[in-house]
């Protein structure tokens, strides 16, 4: 029961819901991708990602200076049901908005890399 309670607590914040929505549509994202797409500070995004990590919803890996996050492959059966229902609960408008924000960020990131 603690895992289920922790899962709902983790998803009770709008920023964490937006992070999970992005992860459900993308295999893996860097902290900088969340910062760019969500328009939040790196420290705020990292704090929310740690919360999701401790709830068992995401896994991380380091690549150089950057931390990358993905949906945890070790979800409990209850967490898996919640994650499967989340895209429908979030709604198409919110998902579309997040997709566009992430695409804008990727375009900015690519342009910045090309000018260096």
Buried (B, 14 or more C-beta within 10 A) or exposed (E): EEBEEBBEEBBEEEBBBBBBBBBBEBEBBBBBBBBBBBEBEEEEBBEBBEBBBEBBBBBBEEEEEEBBBBBBEEBEEEBEEBBEEBBEEBEEEBBEBBBEBBEEBEEEBEEEEEEE
